[in-house]
């Protein structure tokens, strides 16, 4: 159905290849897993197969792509020259659908609702309206989006956006579906929907390829594993053959974690112990309807938080869990001073921050956003981490230039990126962008550390760096709040967990 021979792929003439010597043949109804650590080339291979990396002359491919569909075979031979065939991305994408690691990159941004987003590609192809509505309904149903069709895509949670992106990929019924880190940010229901979807696609003859840094249940259902290292195939065989290899043992690929019954043990706090560092006190908040301030009009929308309360103490790690869209990120944004409650109080170190600008709150509270690109804007990784440590901008720590550079270098070392100091942040793999964003937070040594889905896309080495950072922050007396769907991991890292359901926190 789809075959590729990547002899060499690079973005610039003379540059070291990002991919080389890879062969892949994908047959109807198959499930293939491409595994690898951060920077191994798995996401780049997905972009080559999807045409994203070669359409429009963005990269130079030496090799072949071959697609068989409806009795026709399209063979494209690339030599890395200006005379290479022009891959028409729209036509190719009808048959080879791709959901990138950053799911929001697949959404158009032009649709007012989730339903319109799902219909967008079908409309461009002139699909008859009755058929289009049936296909949209089918894709929405299989990914659990039935109740979200009238929602604005930009207001969805990270997990809901991923479900939407996957539905957008399958709505046109392609021959091949490429999924990059497909379980990232999904709750248990979303992961189950994805598993059922993959089974249904395969039964209908659709080929599925997953690209992941985790040997999870979805990957273990594949008949073939391709393990990448340094942009080439280190192992190509069955899951059993690949997992038994020395290359797999040395790689950064994670094995799926077994369930853990108890939360990480921590010191017992006496009633007369220290006061909380971070608190939500009966906070109510809704995104829709009229905004409200204390003593003013109550927001008319359905509350995301409904008199929600939590308290996190010095040296404590607390995990927030709950389904996609429950309000976990919203809770963190309140603690960071980025959202204001309709009712209730948000206190940091005992002080109500309602009237404090977010820049002032950032002097005490450090936030790692779910999407790292939301906080990366400088020209190099070192400048990124050093930003806000010196100078006189709002929220700056006003350190000397030498001290700021020292702290920035130490933070890059802590997350395993000392060799990336001069690299542009957007040239890093998504997982390293997450670690860089973490470094920008750690360099400020905040008293409250907020981490939104911090494990997404991290390989074994990156996860170890994250765990060390969480441990050091707690040992230094900081309060750490993390939002995650990685429940087994959370139980090992956090002293206790809270489930956010129906707008309130309950003990996990």
N, C-alpha and C positions, 0 to 999 in steps of 0.2 A: 504493500500500500504506500509506504514512504521509505525511501532508502537515501542514505547520505554517506558520502566519503569525503571527509574533511582532511585533505592533505596538509593544509595550512590556512589559518585565518588570523588576520591582524587588522588593526584600524589604520595604520600608517605604513607607508613603504619603508622598509629597513628596520621596522620595529620588531621586537621579539614576538613570536606568534603567541596568541592567547589560546589557540587550539591547534593541535597537529596530530596526524596519524590516528584518526578516529573513523571507524566504520559502524554504521547502525542500519539495520533493516527491521522495519516495523510491519507486522502482518495484521490482517483484520482480526478484531476481537481479542487482541493481545494486551497484556499489561506489562510494561517495561519500567524498571526503576533505574534512574541515573543518579548515583550517589557520589558525594564528595564533600570535602571540607570547604571552608570559605576560601575563595580564590582558586579553586580547583578547575573551574571552567564550566561547571554544570549549567549555570544560568546563561552563559554565553552560547553553549551548545543549543539550549532551548531557543534562543533568539535566532540562531542560524537556521534551525529547522523550521521556525515560524516565519522566516523571511525578514524579520525585523532588523537583523544585523547586516543584510546585504541589499535590501531594497533602497533605492535612492542613492546608491553608491557610498553608503556609510562605512562599509568595511570591505576589505579585499580578501576574497575567498579563492583558494585554489582547491578545486575538488568538484564534486557533482551532487546535485539534488535530483531525485527522481520521484514522481508522484503518479500513482495509478488510481484512476477513478472512473467509474461508469464505462469500463472497457477501453478507456483512453490512457495513454501513458505520456507524461510530460517529462522530458529529460533535459536538465540544464547543466551545461558544462562551464565551469568558471576557471579562468586562468589568472585571475588577479589583475586584469588589464582593463582599460577603458572600453574595450570591445566586448566585454562580457555581456551575456544576455540580461535584459532588464526584467527583474522579477516584479510582477504587478501584485502588490501586497494585498489589495482588495480581493482580487481573484484567487490568489493563493490562500488567503485567510478563510475563504468560504469552505475550503477543504481541510485546512490545517489550522485549528483554533488554538489560541495560546492565552493562558492566564499568567501574567508575570508575577514575580515575587512581591512586588508592590502592586497590589490588586487595583488600587485607585488609578494606576496608569492605563488600565483598559477602559475605564469609564470615559464617556465623551465630554462630560462637563456641560453639554448643551441640552440635556434632558431635565425637565422640571420634576419628573417623578421616576420612581424605579420602573414602573410599567413602561414609560416612554423610553427609558434606557434599554430595556430588553427588546423593545420593538425597533430601535434605531437602525440596526444593521439590516433587518428584514425590510424596512421601508426603503432603504437605499437600493435594495435589489428588486423593488417593485412587487413584493409578495402580496397577493390578494388579501384584502382586509380580514375576511373570515379565517383564512388559513393562518395569517399573522397572529390574530388573537388566540387561536387555538395553540399555536406554538409557544407564545408568551405564557399562556396559562399553564401549559405542560412544564416548561422550564422553571417557572416560579414555584409550582407545586412540589417538584422533586427537590428543590433546594430550600423549601420551607419559607418562601417569600410571600405567601399568599396575603398575609396581613400587612405587608410593607409596600404594596404596589403603588399606593398614593403618597408615599413618603418621598421627600426630597433626598436624592442620593448623597448630597453633601452633609446631611444630618445623621447619616447612618454611623453606627459604631464600626470599628475596624473589622470585626467578624462579619457583620452584616454586609459591609462593602465587599468582602471576599466572596460571600455567598452570591451577591449580585453579579460580580465579575464572572464567576463560574457559570451562572445561569446565562449571561450574555454570550459566553463562549459556546455553549451547547445549543442555544436556541435555534441556530441555523442548521443543526444536524450535520456537523462536519464529519469527515472520514477519520480524522486524527485529532485528538485533544491532548495538548501539552500543558501540564500543570506544574508550576514552579512553587515549591513549598506550599502545597494546597491546604494543609491543615493549620497553617499559621493563623492564630487569633480565633480559631473556631472553637465554640463550646462543644459539649458532648453531643448535643442534638445536631449541630452542624456537621461534626465529624461523622456521625451516623448517617446523615443525609448524603454526605459525600461518598461514603462507602457503598450505599445503595445505588447511587448514581453511577459509579464506576462499574458496578455489576450490571446494571441495566444497559449502559453503553456497550459493554463488551458483548452482552447477549444479542444486541442489535448489529454486531459486526464492527462497531467503532473501535479503533485502536487507541489506547491511553498510555501516555508516558508521564511519569512523575519524576520530578527533579528535586532532590531533598538531601539535607545533611543528617537526617535521622532515619535509622532502619526501623520504622514504625510498622504498625499492623498493615497499613495500606501498601507499603513497599514490600512487605513479606508476602503479600498476595501475588506479587509479580513472578513470572516464569523466568525472567532474565534480569540480572543486575549488571550494570556497567559502572564500575568504580573509576572515577577520574582522579588524577593526581597530576598537578603541573600542566594541565591542559591536554592531557592524553589519557588513553585507557590503561589503567594499572591492572585491572581484572575485568574479564568479560566472561560471564558464565551463569550458572544457577545461583540462587541465593546461598545455598549450602556451600558451594565451591568458593564463592566470593567471601563469605564470612569466615571461612577456615583459612583464608590466605594471610600471609604476613603483611601484605599491602593494606588489607582492611584493618588489621590490628594496629598498624602504625598511622593510619589515617585519623582525621578528626571526626569521622562519622560517629554519631551518637547511636547507642542502642536504646530502644524505648524503655523507659523506666517502669519498674514494677510498682504496684500500689504500695503506699506506706500508710500504716494504720494510725500512727501518732504524730503529732506536731513535734518539731524540734524542741527538746527540753530547754527551759530557760529559768532564770532566777525568779523566785516567788517574791512578789512585791508586797510589802507590808502596807496596811491601810494608811499609815502615816508616812508612806514613802514619797518620792518626788512627784510633783504635779505633771500632768501630761504636757508633751511638747507640741502635739498636734491634735486638734479637736474639731469635730462637727457636733454642734449642740442643737438638736431638733431642727435640722435644716430641711426646708422645703424648697424645691426648685423645679420649674418647668420651662421647656424651650419655646413652646408655642404660646401665642396670645400676648396680651399687654405685659410689658415688663413692670416690675414693682420694686419699690425700695421699702425699707423698714417703715412701717406706719402708713404705707401707701396702698395702692390697688394690688390685690393678690392676682398673680398670673392666672389666666383663664385656661391654660393648657393642662393636659394630663401630667401630674407631677412625675418627674424622673426620680427625685428624692422626695420622700413624704415623711417629714419629721424624723429624718435619719440622724443617728448619733453614733459617734465612735470616738475613742480616745487612745492615743498611742504615746507610750512613755519612753523616757531616755533609755537607750540600749535595747529597745524592743523592735523586732521585725514582725510586721503584721501583713498577712496576705489577704487581699480582697478577691473573692471569686463570685461567680454567678453567670447567668446566661448572657449571650451577646445582646447588647442594648439595655442591660439592666441598669446602667448608670455608674459603672466602676470608674471610667475615665472622667465622667462628670464630677465624681467625688474628689478625685485627685486635682482637678482643675479648681475646685473650690478651695482646697488646702493650699494651692499655689497662688491664690488671689486672682486667678484668671476669669473666674465666674463669681457673681455675687448672688447670695441666696435671696429668695423671695421672702422667706421668714427664717428665723433662727440665727445662730451665731457661728462664725468660724474663728477659732482662736489658735494662734501660734505662740508658743511659749507663754501662755496665759493671757495674751493680748488679742482683743477683737480686731481683725484686719479689714473690716468692712470698708473703711474709708482710706485704706492704704493703697497706693498705686502698686501694680504688680512688680515694678522694678524694685520697690523698697522691700516687698515680701521676698523677692529673689535673693536678698542679702542673707536670709535665714533658711529659705526653702529652695532646694535644688530639684528640678524636674526633668526626668527622661521621658520624652513623649513617645507615644506608640509609633509614630512615623518619624524617624530620625531626621529626614530632610526638612522637617518643620523648624529645626533649630540649627541648621548648618547653612552658613552664608559667606564664610571667609574664603580667601584664596589658597590657603594652605592649612593642613591639619594643625600645625603648631600655632598659627595665628588664630585659628578657631578656638583652641583651648585657652589661649592667653586673653582672648577678648573678654572684657569686663573685669579682669584682674587688676589692671592699672588704668590710668586715665581718670576723667572726672564725669563720665557719663552716669546717668541715673542707675543705681544698683551696683556700680563699680566698687570693688574692694579697695581701690586706690593704693595698691602695692607699688613698690618701685619696679622699674622695668626689669631689672635683674631678677628680683624676687618673683615677678610674674612669669618670666621665662623659665625659671627653675621649677616653679609649681606646674607649669604647663608640660614641661619635659617629664616630670615625675608622673603626671597623670597619664601621659601617653605610654610610658613604661608600664604603668599599672594595668593598662588594658591590652598590652601586647602590641602596641603600634609605634615603638620608637623609630623604626625604619621608615615610617610614613610621614614624618614631620613636614617634609616639603611637598607632599602630594596634595593635589586639589581634592577636597572632600568628595566631590561628585565623581571622581575617578576611582573611588574605593568601591569594593563590593558592598551590597546592602548590609551584610552582617558587620563589616568593618565600619560602615557609617554608624551603625548602632553603637558599637564600642567607642567610636570617636565622640558621639553625642554623650555617652556616659562619661568620658574623660572630661568634657567641658563642665559637667556637673561636679565631678569629684574634685577638680582643681579648686573649686570654691569652698570646699570643706563645709558643706551646709550642716546645720543642726537637724534639719528634717530632709530626708531623702525620699522622693516620690518616683517610683519606677513603673511605667505603664507598659505591660506586656514585654518585659525586658529580654525574655529568652527567644523571641521570635527570630528564626533564621540563624541562630548561633550554632556553631559546631562544638565539638567536645572541648577544644582549646578555648574558644570564646566563652563558653559556659563556665569553665573553671575560673576565668578572669572575672566574670560577673559575680560568681559566688564569693571570691576573695574580697571583692569590693564591698559587697553587702556585709560580710563578716567584719571587715575592718571598720566600716561605718558604725555598726552596732557596738563594737568593742570600744570605739571612741566616745560613745554616749549619744550618738545620733538616734533619732526615731526614724525607722525605715518602713515605708508603706509601699507594697508592690501589688499591682493588679495583674492577674495571670489566669490562664486556663491550664497551665502545666501543673496539675494538682499534686502529682507525686513529687515533683521538684519543689513545689511550694512547701510541702510538709517537711521536707528536709531543711529548708532554709528559714522558715518562719516559726516564731514561738507560738503563734495562734493564727487562726483563720476566721474570716467573717464572710458570710454569704449575703450578697445584696439581692433581695427579692421583694417585689412589690414596694420598692422605694425605701426599704429599711434593712438594717444590718442584723443578721442573726449569727450566733456562734456556729462555726462549721463543724 
